Amino acid sequence: MRRIPVTVFLFSLLFLAPFCHAATDRLTKGQSIKDGETLKSSDENFELGFFSLGNSTLRYVGIRYSKIQDKAVIWVANREKPISGTDGVLRIGEDGNLQVVDGNGRLVWSSNASVASSNATTVRLDITGNLILSSNDSNDDTDEAYWQSFNDPTDTYLPNMKVLIGSAEIHLLSSWKSASDPSPGNFTMGVDPRGAPQIVIWEQSRRRWRSGHWNGILFSGVPYMAAFTTYQYGFKVSGESDGKLYLTYTPSDPSELNKFQITWNGFEEQKRWNNSTQAWQVMQSQPSEDCENYNYCGNYGVCTPSGSPRCSCLQGFEPRNPDQWRLGNWSGGCERRSPLQCQRNSNNGGEDGFKAVRCTKLPDFADKYRVTSDDCKKRCENNCSCTAYAYVDAIGCMLWNGDLTDVQNHIQSGNTMHFIIIIHREEDWIIVSIILLSFKKIPEHGHDNGYNESDEVKAYVKLDYILSSNMFPQYRSQQQDGYTCDSTDSFGWTGLPSHLCMATVVAQKETQSYLSFSVDKS
């Protein structure tokens, strides 16, 4: 048997090495990826290479899923400069950066990183889908990377991607222009750290949707998030060795393929690959209905998903544009019926006080303070520009010093907000007196003195008639759910007859105070 000389064998290995890289997860200087070749992660879930979109012949370089049938694109390098033809090349340039060049050798895209040694850089496609440019001796430590695609994403957020929470808004993801055009579109998605971190979608510079504030477990403005925490959501905000805060997401099952995306038409979508149907399953999409659209009811308006109409004004406020409000155009919001005491030049009128509204997606643009709940209230009381406060255990004291914006009423979740209103105690007692006088006397000893269930029904009907009339537009009678006779509010109504139980509810489905009387049959 004829033996191959060692020198010939070694020469063959050196000659063929640049063409064997497609079977590995990394690229070194002197190697390249041509159109038709790919770089794959070690688990082969992701691949880096050239592709076209739709019916176009333009070529892009990016990262896609590899094993599954739907090779969805998760990152695009040359999203603004596609290549005509199939002569493009992906390589490590003379300066050590990752580069995309066209068939004429013209630079189309570069990672533009500050590289310590241009002769010792490596590009690796990690099993997370992260493309990492680092030195040859970095031992795959992402903290030492010169550049990584997770820090320069396009429209997709993947598990284990770290989002820096700084002192200013960060527009992390940008939508495609259309379903087949990856150039930057009209929408961006990122994090606003003010008050407490929240995820925001912007349409150019205007807010389109926000998640509500992070409370240490979930984003409080997404009403169904609590019910699916263990399955859908693995968000975490934590500090790291560099002293900075980061938002990360870890799925409950790491073997599943999950992604978050800002779609070309402005929706945040969470998708999971379903092996049974061999298709992407949309787990949630935002905004999901009218009330999710940013500030749908305008300033000082409250949107209730199950309400009819959707919008109402906070107590003490009235529609700014009544005609438009009646037509269902609520964007103008609400305004105070009369100025607060601290805004008036005289002491005439009612005193300023707080009204509590529970189950609320707290307003946007809060400022956070590290004080107790009592001190939080005092800070707002002593500042005439303060319009509301809230104290959330995992966040602390939150104050609002301007218009209350993007308020929603959540039936099963949310927090309690205390906003400032004018308290007219005399008027309140007159209303209660009229209501009580409108009842026929109901015996205190139940059925032994002629009381029956129909008397209680009549009492509710008569009360409903009084409160739903135009006599007292600031009050509204509604069926209670889950409130007891022990419920009171800041008006402090007490001392009613023992056979009547009054519950003045602090918050309910449309954030307007209402009364309910029932007969004590004991």
DRENLOPA-987504 format. One record per residue (C-alpha): residue number from 0; residue in one letter; chain; x, y, z. Coordinates in Angstrom, 2 decimals, always signed. Example, Ala and Ser with C-alpha at 12.3 -4.5 7.8 and 13.67 -1.06 7.14 Angstrom:
- 0,A,A,+12.30,-4.50,+7.80
- 1,S,A,+13.67,-1.06,+7.14
***
This chain:
- 0,M,A,+0.00,+0.00,+0.00
- 1,R,A,+1.39,+3.34,-1.05
- 2,R,A,+1.87,+5.86,+1.73
- 3,I,A,+1.07,+9.58,+1.40
- 4,P,A,+4.05,+11.73,+2.40
- 5,V,A,+3.49,+13.62,+5.64
- 6,T,A,+4.27,+16.95,+3.96
- 7,V,A,+1.59,+16.34,+1.33
- 8,F,A,-0.94,+15.37,+4.02
- 9,L,A,-0.26,+18.48,+6.09
- 10,F,A,-0.40,+20.69,+3.01
- 11,S,A,-3.78,+19.18,+2.12
- 12,L,A,-5.15,+19.95,+5.58
- 13,L,A,-3.98,+23.53,+5.39
- 14,F,A,-5.41,+23.95,+1.90
- 15,L,A,-8.81,+22.46,+2.74
- 16,A,A,-9.24,+24.10,+6.16
- 17,P,A,-10.87,+27.30,+4.85
- 18,F,A,-13.51,+25.22,+3.08
- 19,C,A,-14.43,+23.07,+6.07
- 20,H,A,-15.62,+25.81,+8.38
- 21,A,A,-19.27,+25.31,+7.53
- 22,A,A,-19.30,+22.25,+9.76
- 23,T,A,-18.16,+24.29,+12.76
- 24,D,A,-19.66,+27.08,+14.85
- 25,R,A,-16.84,+29.58,+14.35
- 26,L,A,-14.91,+31.59,+11.84
- 27,T,A,-11.32,+32.82,+12.14
- 28,K,A,-9.28,+35.33,+10.20
- 29,G,A,-8.50,+34.08,+6.72
- 30,Q,A,-11.75,+32.12,+6.52
- 31,S,A,-14.97,+33.29,+4.90
- 32,I,A,-18.55,+32.27,+4.24
- 33,K,A,-19.74,+32.53,+0.66
- 34,D,A,-23.34,+32.65,-0.54
- 35,G,A,-24.68,+29.10,-0.18
- 36,E,A,-22.50,+28.26,+2.84
- 37,T,A,-23.51,+28.52,+6.50
- 38,L,A,-22.07,+28.68,+9.99
- 39,K,A,-24.09,+26.64,+12.50
- 40,S,A,-24.30,+26.67,+16.28
- 41,S,A,-22.94,+23.54,+17.97
- 42,D,A,-26.48,+22.26,+18.64
- 43,E,A,-27.46,+23.16,+15.05
- 44,N,A,-30.51,+25.15,+16.18
- 45,F,A,-29.21,+28.32,+14.52
- 46,E,A,-27.37,+29.10,+11.30
- 47,L,A,-25.63,+32.15,+9.86
- 48,G,A,-25.66,+32.66,+6.12
- 49,F,A,-27.13,+34.33,+3.04
- 50,F,A,-30.84,+34.34,+2.19
- 51,S,A,-33.54,+36.17,+0.23
- 52,L,A,-37.01,+37.22,+1.40
- 53,G,A,-40.31,+36.78,-0.40
- 54,N,A,-40.02,+36.98,-4.17
- 55,S,A,-36.99,+39.27,-4.04
- 56,T,A,-33.58,+38.25,-5.39
- 57,L,A,-31.77,+40.64,-3.03
- 58,R,A,-29.46,+38.84,-0.61
- 59,Y,A,-29.11,+39.40,+3.11
- 60,V,A,-26.72,+37.98,+5.72
- 61,G,A,-28.32,+36.97,+8.99
- 62,I,A,-29.15,+34.38,+11.62
- 63,R,A,-32.05,+31.98,+11.17
- 64,Y,A,-33.39,+28.89,+12.87
- 65,S,A,-31.83,+25.82,+11.30
- 66,K,A,-33.51,+22.58,+12.41
- 67,I,A,-37.15,+23.56,+12.13
- 68,Q,A,-39.23,+23.83,+8.98
- 69,D,A,-39.94,+27.55,+9.36
- 70,K,A,-36.48,+29.10,+9.27
- 71,A,A,-37.57,+32.40,+10.76
- 72,V,A,-35.01,+35.21,+10.61
- 73,I,A,-33.93,+36.55,+14.00
- 74,W,A,-31.09,+38.90,+13.04
- 75,V,A,-29.98,+40.69,+9.86
- 76,A,A,-26.55,+42.26,+9.36
- 77,N,A,-27.05,+44.26,+6.16
- 78,R,A,-30.73,+45.08,+6.68
- 79,E,A,-30.32,+48.49,+5.02
- 80,K,A,-27.92,+47.42,+2.23
- 81,P,A,-28.95,+44.17,+0.55
- 82,I,A,-26.62,+42.62,-2.02
- 83,S,A,-27.57,+42.15,-5.66
- 84,G,A,-26.47,+38.75,-6.88
- 85,T,A,-24.92,+35.78,-5.12
- 86,D,A,-21.28,+36.87,-5.00
- 87,G,A,-21.35,+38.30,-1.47
- 88,V,A,-18.91,+37.15,+1.21
- 89,L,A,-18.90,+37.20,+5.03
- 90,R,A,-15.39,+37.43,+6.48
- 91,I,A,-13.15,+38.80,+9.22
- 92,G,A,-11.51,+41.90,+7.79
- 93,E,A,-7.98,+43.23,+8.15
- 94,D,A,-9.06,+45.31,+11.15
- 95,G,A,-10.37,+42.21,+12.94
- 96,N,A,-14.06,+43.09,+12.46
- 97,L,A,-16.76,+40.93,+10.97
- 98,Q,A,-17.58,+42.23,+7.48
- 99,V,A,-20.05,+41.68,+4.65
- 100,V,A,-18.73,+42.58,+1.19
- 101,D,A,-20.41,+42.37,-2.21
- 102,G,A,-19.09,+40.70,-5.36
- 103,N,A,-16.95,+43.73,-6.15
- 104,G,A,-15.30,+43.69,-2.73
- 105,R,A,-17.16,+46.78,-1.54
- 106,L,A,-17.91,+46.92,+2.16
- 107,V,A,-21.65,+46.51,+2.82
- 108,W,A,-21.66,+46.04,+6.61
- 109,S,A,-19.16,+45.88,+9.49
- 110,S,A,-19.38,+45.13,+13.21
- 111,N,A,-17.31,+48.31,+13.75
- 112,A,A,-15.90,+47.16,+17.07
- 113,S,A,-12.75,+48.34,+18.78
- 114,V,A,-10.50,+45.29,+18.39
- 115,A,A,-7.32,+44.93,+20.46
- 116,S,A,-5.54,+42.60,+18.06
- 117,S,A,-6.76,+42.40,+14.48
- 118,N,A,-4.85,+39.16,+13.85
- 119,A,A,-6.41,+37.20,+16.69
- 120,T,A,-10.20,+37.47,+16.40
- 121,T,A,-12.83,+34.75,+16.15
- 122,V,A,-16.53,+34.80,+15.31
- 123,R,A,-18.68,+32.15,+16.99
- 124,L,A,-22.40,+31.37,+16.68
- 125,D,A,-23.51,+30.41,+20.17
- 126,I,A,-26.29,+27.92,+21.01
- 127,T,A,-28.35,+30.89,+22.27
- 128,G,A,-28.39,+32.38,+18.77
- 129,N,A,-25.86,+35.04,+19.74
- 130,L,A,-23.12,+35.83,+17.21
- 131,I,A,-19.96,+36.75,+19.13
- 132,L,A,-16.78,+38.46,+17.95
- 133,S,A,-13.93,+38.02,+20.45
- 134,S,A,-10.23,+37.33,+20.79
- 135,N,A,-8.94,+33.82,+20.17
- 136,D,A,-8.03,+33.38,+23.85
- 137,S,A,-11.29,+34.71,+25.36
- 138,N,A,-12.49,+31.16,+26.19
- 139,D,A,-15.90,+32.05,+24.78
- 140,D,A,-16.54,+34.54,+27.60
- 141,T,A,-19.19,+36.94,+26.32
- 142,D,A,-18.14,+39.55,+28.89
- 143,E,A,-14.86,+39.87,+26.98
- 144,A,A,-16.47,+40.03,+23.55
- 145,Y,A,-15.56,+42.87,+21.19
- 146,W,A,-19.03,+42.76,+19.67
- 147,Q,A,-22.12,+40.51,+19.81
- 148,S,A,-25.41,+40.44,+17.94
- 149,F,A,-27.34,+40.35,+21.25
- 150,N,A,-26.12,+43.93,+21.80
- 151,D,A,-27.04,+44.94,+18.27
- 152,P,A,-30.39,+43.20,+17.61
- 153,T,A,-32.87,+43.89,+14.84
- 154,D,A,-36.52,+43.02,+15.56
- 155,T,A,-36.21,+39.91,+17.76
- 156,Y,A,-35.44,+39.33,+21.45
- 157,L,A,-34.22,+35.84,+22.39
- 158,P,A,-33.96,+34.12,+25.79
- 159,N,A,-30.75,+34.95,+27.69
- 160,M,A,-30.37,+38.27,+25.89
- 161,K,A,-29.42,+40.93,+28.46
- 162,V,A,-31.04,+44.36,+28.23
- 163,L,A,-29.23,+47.10,+30.11
- 164,I,A,-31.51,+49.18,+32.34
- 165,G,A,-29.88,+52.57,+32.58
- 166,S,A,-31.11,+56.04,+33.39
- 167,A,A,-32.74,+56.72,+30.02
- 168,E,A,-35.05,+55.03,+27.55
- 169,I,A,-33.48,+52.41,+25.33
- 170,H,A,-35.04,+51.60,+21.96
- 171,L,A,-33.66,+48.08,+21.64
- 172,L,A,-35.58,+46.47,+18.78
- 173,S,A,-36.73,+48.04,+15.53
- 174,S,A,-39.42,+46.56,+13.32
- 175,W,A,-39.02,+45.61,+9.69
- 176,K,A,-40.48,+47.97,+7.09
- 177,S,A,-42.70,+45.16,+5.78
- 178,A,A,-42.98,+41.39,+6.02
- 179,S,A,-40.37,+41.02,+3.26
- 180,D,A,-38.24,+44.13,+3.84
- 181,P,A,-35.98,+44.01,+6.93
- 182,S,A,-34.91,+47.65,+6.70
- 183,P,A,-35.97,+49.67,+9.80
- 184,G,A,-39.72,+50.33,+9.97
- 185,N,A,-41.95,+52.66,+11.98
- 186,F,A,-41.90,+50.84,+15.32
- 187,T,A,-39.34,+50.27,+18.05
- 188,M,A,-39.52,+48.38,+21.33
- 189,G,A,-37.40,+48.79,+24.42
- 190,V,A,-37.29,+49.67,+28.11
- 191,D,A,-38.18,+52.86,+29.97
- 192,P,A,-36.58,+52.79,+33.46
- 193,R,A,-38.51,+55.74,+34.93
- 194,G,A,-40.27,+54.85,+38.19
- 195,A,A,-39.76,+51.13,+37.61
- 196,P,A,-38.75,+49.39,+34.37
- 197,Q,A,-41.47,+48.83,+31.80
- 198,I,A,-41.47,+47.59,+28.22
- 199,V,A,-42.63,+50.18,+25.69
- 200,I,A,-43.55,+50.13,+22.00
- 201,W,A,-43.00,+53.40,+20.16
- 202,E,A,-44.41,+54.39,+16.79
- 203,Q,A,-41.58,+56.67,+15.76
- 204,S,A,-41.46,+58.99,+18.82
- 205,R,A,-45.03,+58.37,+20.03
- 206,R,A,-45.84,+55.66,+22.55
- 207,R,A,-48.13,+52.94,+21.28
- 208,W,A,-48.18,+50.48,+24.22
- 209,R,A,-46.51,+49.88,+27.55
- 210,S,A,-46.38,+46.85,+29.82
- 211,G,A,-46.85,+48.64,+33.11
- 212,H,A,-44.18,+48.76,+35.81
- 213,W,A,-42.01,+45.82,+36.82
- 214,N,A,-42.92,+44.86,+40.40
- 215,G,A,-40.19,+42.30,+41.01
- 216,I,A,-42.22,+39.38,+39.63
- 217,L,A,-44.05,+40.57,+36.55
- 218,F,A,-45.05,+43.60,+34.53
- 219,S,A,-48.10,+44.82,+36.42
- 220,G,A,-49.91,+46.32,+33.44
- 221,V,A,-50.38,+42.99,+31.65
- 222,P,A,-53.53,+41.63,+33.33
- 223,Y,A,-53.13,+37.93,+32.53
- 224,M,A,-49.39,+37.74,+33.19
- 225,A,A,-49.81,+36.54,+36.77
- 226,A,A,-51.81,+33.51,+35.67
- 227,F,A,-49.05,+32.28,+33.34
- 228,T,A,-45.91,+33.26,+35.22
- 229,T,A,-44.51,+29.74,+35.60
- 230,Y,A,-45.09,+28.82,+31.98
- 231,Q,A,-44.89,+31.84,+29.74
- 232,Y,A,-42.82,+34.30,+31.67
- 233,G,A,-39.31,+34.05,+33.03
- 234,F,A,-38.37,+37.72,+33.18
- 235,K,A,-35.88,+38.87,+35.78
- 236,V,A,-34.30,+42.21,+36.63
- 237,S,A,-31.02,+41.77,+38.47
- 238,G,A,-27.68,+43.42,+39.11
- 239,E,A,-24.42,+41.94,+37.89
- 240,S,A,-20.74,+42.22,+38.75
- 241,D,A,-20.40,+45.42,+36.74
- 242,G,A,-22.89,+47.09,+39.10
- 243,K,A,-25.51,+47.54,+36.39
- 244,L,A,-29.09,+46.28,+36.16
- 245,Y,A,-30.17,+43.97,+33.36
- 246,L,A,-33.47,+42.56,+32.17
- 247,T,A,-33.28,+38.91,+31.08
- 248,Y,A,-35.71,+36.20,+30.10
- 249,T,A,-35.29,+32.47,+30.77
- 250,P,A,-38.03,+30.05,+29.60
- 251,S,A,-39.26,+27.39,+32.00
- 252,D,A,-38.23,+24.74,+29.46
- 253,P,A,-34.84,+25.63,+27.92
- 254,S,A,-35.31,+23.03,+25.19
- 255,E,A,-38.23,+24.98,+23.71
- 256,L,A,-37.68,+27.61,+21.06
- 257,N,A,-39.06,+30.96,+22.24
- 258,K,A,-38.77,+34.45,+20.85
- 259,F,A,-40.20,+37.94,+21.31
- 260,Q,A,-40.61,+40.15,+18.28
- 261,I,A,-41.75,+43.64,+17.35
- 262,T,A,-43.70,+42.96,+14.17
- 263,W,A,-43.58,+45.19,+11.11
- 264,N,A,-47.10,+46.47,+11.91
- 265,G,A,-46.34,+47.38,+15.52
- 266,F,A,-47.26,+44.44,+17.75
- 267,E,A,-45.16,+42.75,+20.40
- 268,E,A,-45.50,+39.00,+19.98
- 269,Q,A,-44.22,+36.09,+22.02
- 270,K,A,-43.97,+32.92,+19.96
- 271,R,A,-43.13,+29.32,+20.83
- 272,W,A,-42.30,+26.58,+18.34
- 273,N,A,-44.92,+23.82,+18.51
- 274,N,A,-43.34,+20.50,+17.53
- 275,S,A,-46.75,+18.85,+17.13
- 276,T,A,-48.07,+21.32,+14.57
- 277,Q,A,-44.63,+22.22,+13.20
- 278,A,A,-45.54,+25.90,+13.38
- 279,W,A,-44.95,+28.97,+15.53
- 280,Q,A,-47.62,+29.42,+18.20
- 281,V,A,-48.41,+32.98,+19.32
- 282,M,A,-48.47,+32.91,+23.12
- 283,Q,A,-49.43,+36.57,+23.57
- 284,S,A,-49.62,+39.73,+21.52
- 285,Q,A,-49.74,+43.38,+22.62
- 286,P,A,-51.65,+45.62,+22.32
- 287,S,A,-54.39,+43.00,+22.50
- 288,E,A,-57.50,+45.23,+22.59
- 289,D,A,-58.60,+48.87,+22.64
- 290,C,A,-57.66,+49.57,+26.26
- 291,E,A,-54.12,+48.36,+25.57
- 292,N,A,-53.60,+51.17,+23.06
- 293,Y,A,-51.61,+53.87,+24.80
- 294,N,A,-53.73,+56.47,+26.65
- 295,Y,A,-56.84,+55.30,+24.82
- 296,C,A,-59.13,+57.38,+27.06
- 297,G,A,-56.88,+60.42,+27.25
- 298,N,A,-55.44,+62.09,+30.35
- 299,Y,A,-57.41,+61.45,+33.55
- 300,G,A,-59.57,+58.96,+31.67
- 301,V,A,-59.82,+55.31,+32.69
- 302,C,A,-60.23,+52.47,+30.22
- 303,T,A,-62.10,+49.34,+31.32
- 304,P,A,-61.89,+46.38,+28.89
- 305,S,A,-65.31,+45.06,+29.87
- 306,G,A,-66.88,+48.48,+30.29
- 307,S,A,-69.64,+49.97,+28.20
- 308,P,A,-68.61,+52.54,+27.25
- 309,R,A,-64.92,+51.70,+27.43
- 310,C,A,-63.91,+55.05,+28.92
- 311,S,A,-64.88,+56.98,+32.03
- 312,C,A,-63.40,+59.92,+33.90
- 313,L,A,-61.81,+59.69,+37.31
- 314,Q,A,-64.10,+60.99,+40.05
- 315,G,A,-64.04,+64.77,+40.18
- 316,F,A,-63.24,+65.01,+36.47
- 317,E,A,-65.42,+65.47,+33.40
- 318,P,A,-64.86,+65.03,+29.65
- 319,R,A,-62.74,+67.77,+28.13
- 320,N,A,-64.73,+67.53,+24.88
- 321,P,A,-68.24,+66.30,+25.83
- 322,D,A,-69.51,+66.19,+22.24
- 323,Q,A,-66.59,+64.04,+21.08
- 324,W,A,-66.90,+61.89,+24.20
- 325,R,A,-70.55,+61.09,+23.37
- 326,L,A,-69.47,+60.09,+19.85
- 327,G,A,-66.98,+57.59,+21.26
- 328,N,A,-63.87,+59.67,+20.63
- 329,W,A,-62.27,+59.65,+24.06
- 330,S,A,-58.74,+60.73,+23.13
- 331,G,A,-59.30,+64.25,+24.49
- 332,G,A,-59.47,+62.85,+28.00
- 333,C,A,-60.88,+64.56,+31.07
- 334,E,A,-60.33,+67.67,+33.17
- 335,R,A,-61.11,+68.69,+36.75
- 336,R,A,-64.57,+70.10,+37.39
- 337,S,A,-63.03,+72.72,+39.67
- 338,P,A,-59.49,+73.55,+40.84
- 339,L,A,-57.98,+71.99,+43.94
- 340,Q,A,-57.88,+73.98,+47.17
- 341,C,A,-54.11,+74.43,+46.86
- 342,Q,A,-54.71,+75.99,+43.44
- 343,R,A,-57.37,+78.46,+44.61
- 344,N,A,-56.83,+81.91,+46.08
- 345,S,A,-59.51,+81.41,+48.73
- 346,N,A,-60.65,+78.71,+51.13
- 347,N,A,-64.10,+78.53,+49.55
- 348,G,A,-65.11,+75.08,+48.36
- 349,G,A,-64.17,+71.62,+49.52
- 350,E,A,-60.91,+70.39,+50.94
- 351,D,A,-58.34,+68.41,+49.01
- 352,G,A,-58.24,+64.70,+49.74
- 353,F,A,-57.23,+61.39,+48.24
- 354,K,A,-59.41,+58.92,+46.40
- 355,A,A,-58.15,+55.35,+46.13
- 356,V,A,-58.61,+53.34,+42.95
- 357,R,A,-57.72,+49.68,+43.15
- 358,C,A,-56.94,+47.10,+40.45
- 359,T,A,-55.28,+49.76,+38.33
- 360,K,A,-52.58,+49.81,+35.71
- 361,L,A,-50.70,+52.70,+37.26
- 362,P,A,-50.25,+55.83,+35.13
- 363,D,A,-47.15,+56.47,+33.07
- 364,F,A,-44.26,+58.81,+34.02
- 365,A,A,-43.93,+58.09,+37.75
- 366,D,A,-41.04,+59.17,+39.95
- 367,K,A,-39.80,+56.73,+42.58
- 368,Y,A,-38.71,+57.52,+46.16
- 369,R,A,-37.31,+55.35,+48.93
- 370,V,A,-39.66,+56.36,+51.73
- 371,T,A,-42.40,+54.69,+53.77
- 372,S,A,-46.01,+54.53,+52.70
- 373,D,A,-46.99,+57.29,+55.14
- 374,D,A,-44.16,+59.54,+54.00
- 375,C,A,-45.14,+58.85,+50.42
- 376,K,A,-48.62,+60.21,+51.09
- 377,K,A,-47.19,+63.24,+52.91
- 378,R,A,-44.85,+64.04,+50.01
- 379,C,A,-47.85,+64.23,+47.72
- 380,E,A,-49.99,+66.19,+50.22
- 381,N,A,-47.28,+68.81,+50.63
- 382,N,A,-46.71,+69.31,+46.92
- 383,C,A,-49.49,+71.09,+45.03
- 384,S,A,-48.16,+69.81,+41.71
- 385,C,A,-48.51,+66.19,+42.88
- 386,T,A,-51.59,+64.61,+41.30
- 387,A,A,-51.38,+61.06,+42.69
- 388,Y,A,-49.29,+58.59,+44.65
- 389,A,A,-49.01,+54.83,+45.00
- 390,Y,A,-47.00,+52.58,+47.26
- 391,V,A,-46.07,+49.21,+45.78
- 392,D,A,-44.11,+46.86,+48.04
- 393,A,A,-41.55,+45.74,+45.45
- 394,I,A,-41.17,+49.23,+43.97
- 395,G,A,-41.68,+51.71,+46.80
- 396,C,A,-43.18,+55.18,+46.70
- 397,M,A,-44.37,+56.38,+43.31
- 398,L,A,-45.46,+59.98,+42.71
- 399,W,A,-47.05,+61.63,+39.70
- 400,N,A,-46.50,+65.37,+39.22
- 401,G,A,-48.39,+65.87,+35.98
- 402,D,A,-51.36,+64.56,+34.07
- 403,L,A,-52.41,+60.98,+34.84
- 404,T,A,-51.78,+59.19,+31.56
- 405,D,A,-52.72,+55.74,+30.24
- 406,V,A,-54.77,+54.51,+33.20
- 407,Q,A,-56.52,+51.16,+32.92
- 408,N,A,-58.82,+49.32,+35.27
- 409,H,A,-57.89,+45.65,+35.60
- 410,I,A,-60.49,+43.33,+37.03
- 411,Q,A,-58.04,+40.77,+38.49
- 412,S,A,-54.72,+42.56,+38.81
- 413,G,A,-53.07,+45.92,+39.15
- 414,N,A,-52.20,+48.23,+42.03
- 415,T,A,-53.89,+50.88,+44.15
- 416,M,A,-53.48,+54.51,+43.13
- 417,H,A,-54.45,+57.47,+45.32
- 418,F,A,-55.29,+60.57,+43.32
- 419,I,A,-56.25,+64.00,+44.65
- 420,I,A,-59.85,+65.18,+44.49
- 421,I,A,-61.98,+67.86,+46.14
- 422,I,A,-64.06,+66.51,+49.01
- 423,H,A,-67.47,+68.12,+49.48
- 424,R,A,-68.56,+66.57,+52.76
- 425,E,A,-71.78,+68.58,+53.10
- 426,E,A,-72.99,+67.51,+49.67
- 427,D,A,-72.18,+63.89,+50.43
- 428,W,A,-74.29,+63.94,+53.62
- 429,I,A,-77.21,+65.52,+51.74
- 430,I,A,-77.10,+62.74,+49.18
- 431,V,A,-77.00,+60.03,+51.85
- 432,S,A,-79.89,+61.68,+53.71
- 433,I,A,-82.06,+61.82,+50.59
- 434,I,A,-81.32,+58.19,+49.83
- 435,L,A,-82.21,+57.09,+53.35
- 436,L,A,-85.43,+59.08,+53.35
- 437,S,A,-86.43,+57.49,+50.07
- 438,F,A,-86.67,+54.08,+51.72
- 439,K,A,-89.80,+52.96,+53.50
- 440,K,A,-88.97,+51.81,+57.00
- 441,I,A,-87.74,+48.25,+57.00
- 442,P,A,-88.26,+46.34,+60.26
- 443,E,A,-85.09,+45.38,+62.08
- 444,H,A,-86.16,+41.87,+63.03
- 445,G,A,-86.52,+40.14,+59.70
- 446,H,A,-89.39,+37.82,+58.83
- 447,D,A,-90.98,+37.97,+62.30
- 448,N,A,-92.03,+41.55,+61.58
- 449,G,A,-93.07,+41.13,+58.01
- 450,Y,A,-89.71,+41.45,+56.26
- 451,N,A,-89.23,+39.35,+53.16
- 452,E,A,-86.72,+39.12,+50.31
- 453,S,A,-88.84,+41.34,+48.03
- 454,D,A,-88.37,+44.28,+50.42
- 455,E,A,-84.60,+44.05,+49.91
- 456,V,A,-85.05,+43.89,+46.15
- 457,K,A,-87.30,+46.97,+46.21
- 458,A,A,-84.69,+48.81,+48.25
- 459,Y,A,-82.01,+48.10,+45.68
- 460,V,A,-84.29,+49.09,+42.81
- 461,K,A,-85.21,+52.39,+44.42
- 462,L,A,-81.55,+53.15,+45.22
- 463,D,A,-80.57,+52.29,+41.66
- 464,Y,A,-83.24,+54.65,+40.35
- 465,I,A,-82.02,+57.52,+42.51
- 466,L,A,-78.34,+57.10,+41.74
- 467,S,A,-78.84,+56.51,+38.02
- 468,S,A,-80.93,+59.65,+37.63
- 469,N,A,-79.45,+63.00,+36.72
- 470,M,A,-79.88,+64.26,+40.28
- 471,F,A,-76.38,+63.11,+41.30
- 472,P,A,-74.24,+62.56,+38.20
- 473,Q,A,-71.07,+62.02,+40.24
- 474,Y,A,-72.47,+58.79,+41.68
- 475,R,A,-73.38,+55.62,+39.94
- 476,S,A,-75.12,+52.49,+41.17
- 477,Q,A,-73.66,+49.20,+40.08
- 478,Q,A,-73.72,+45.61,+41.24
- 479,Q,A,-70.96,+44.89,+43.74
- 480,D,A,-68.54,+42.03,+43.43
- 481,G,A,-66.41,+41.05,+46.36
- 482,Y,A,-66.97,+44.11,+48.58
- 483,T,A,-68.34,+43.96,+52.11
- 484,C,A,-70.01,+46.37,+54.48
- 485,D,A,-66.61,+47.06,+56.01
- 486,S,A,-65.50,+48.84,+52.85
- 487,T,A,-65.09,+52.58,+53.36
- 488,D,A,-63.44,+55.39,+51.49
- 489,S,A,-61.83,+58.70,+52.28
- 490,F,A,-65.18,+60.45,+52.72
- 491,G,A,-65.55,+58.75,+56.11
- 492,W,A,-69.30,+58.05,+56.07
- 493,T,A,-70.27,+56.32,+59.34
- 494,G,A,-73.10,+56.11,+61.88
- 495,L,A,-75.89,+54.74,+59.68
- 496,P,A,-78.87,+52.86,+61.22
- 497,S,A,-78.03,+49.32,+62.29
- 498,H,A,-80.46,+47.69,+59.86
- 499,L,A,-78.74,+49.32,+56.90
- 500,C,A,-75.25,+48.48,+55.80
- 501,M,A,-73.54,+50.99,+53.54
- 502,A,A,-70.48,+50.09,+51.48
- 503,T,A,-68.81,+53.01,+49.78
- 504,V,A,-66.48,+51.22,+47.43
- 505,V,A,-63.01,+52.63,+46.90
- 506,A,A,-62.54,+51.15,+43.45
- 507,Q,A,-64.58,+49.21,+40.98
- 508,K,A,-64.91,+48.49,+37.32
- 509,E,A,-65.23,+52.09,+36.16
- 510,T,A,-63.39,+53.90,+38.96
- 511,Q,A,-66.38,+56.03,+39.97
- 512,S,A,-67.52,+55.90,+43.58
- 513,Y,A,-70.87,+54.22,+44.15
- 514,L,A,-73.03,+53.31,+47.14
- 515,S,A,-74.82,+50.11,+47.98
- 516,F,A,-77.34,+49.52,+50.73
- 517,S,A,-78.49,+46.13,+51.93
- 518,V,A,-80.68,+44.93,+54.74
- 519,D,A,-79.08,+43.38,+57.80
- 520,K,A,-81.36,+40.43,+58.52
- 521,S,A,-79.61,+39.45,+61.76
***
